[in-house]
Amino acid sequence: MSEPSPSKHPVIAEDMARLGGLLRESLAPHLAPQGQMRILNLACGRCDEAETLIQVGSELAGGGSVEMVGADIRIREIRQARETHAHLPAEFLLEDATQIGRHQQLGDDFNLVFLRHQNFWHGQELWKKIFDQGIAKLRPDGRLVITSYFDEEHRLALRALEALGMEVVSNRRNKASRSLTDAPGKSVDRWVAVLKRRGT
Ligand SMILES: C[S@@+](CC[C@H](N)C(=O)[O-])C[C@H]1O[C@@H](n2cnc3c(N)ncnc32)[C@H](O)[C@@H]1O
């Protein structure tokens, strides 16, 4: 029997309500209504946020189509994502995100590239490559969003993205974010930042 969807768990549902609200507030002013929304979710894990992203994406698409591609290197999480989110317009790829550029049929016209709880602190060179590959998949007017568990990691990740030619257009501290009990100073989607290509 399949496990219940994690997004139906009340604690995760509350995280998602907060994330959805922040994404609406942060993205809408910086992403003109799009005819369609293609979302690339890199390092998505089991992708608890799939339904939230599709919902926000469909609002931003203004009635147009929405699709999401999630990618992660861990087979267990990708299997779980495929099973849990089979009803959504989403596919989940077992891929090394540092090599996602090789996946040419994915295209490079994503309106949104999303990285939830990027892990920059634990592998700066690896994550610079993942960021670089994500940026290359964006439409010129597309937006990249990261969320972070803690302040210093978020600051460093933003600095790395700026060095890759991105500009921060919105950066919000999620005041209601759920603290991680065994990790002081860390909380769920503690920061949510929106970036665009500099000069666009
Ligand atoms: C902190 S977790 C975040 C997972 C998920 N986005 C979330 O918010 O729960 C970091 C994720 O990065 C993934 N990851 C690490 N290196 C990767 C790579 N080279 N390609 C794709 N995913 C990678 C891990 O498997 C893990 O799922």
The ligand as an ORCA input file, in Angstrom:
! r2SCAN-3c Opt
* xyz 0 1
  C      18.735     19.904      1.717
  S      18.099     18.729      0.538
  C      16.677     19.572     -0.079
  C      15.684     18.646     -0.687
  C      14.332     19.296     -1.044
  N      14.488     20.339     -2.031
  C      13.657     19.819      0.211
  O      13.500     21.024      0.364
  O      13.272     18.991      1.054
  C      19.255     18.850     -0.781
  C      18.933     17.953     -1.959
  O      19.955     18.103     -2.934
  C      20.054     16.878     -3.627
  N      21.296     16.881     -4.392
  C      22.558     16.959     -3.929
  N      23.428     16.920     -4.956
  C      22.694     16.830     -6.095
  C      23.019     16.747     -7.472
  N      24.289     16.769     -7.895
  N      22.013     16.652     -8.363
  C      20.712     16.620     -7.952
  N      20.357     16.692     -6.665
  C      21.328     16.797     -5.737
  C      19.997     15.861     -2.508
  O      19.739     14.565     -2.982
  C      18.892     16.458     -1.651
  O      17.622     15.954     -2.018
*
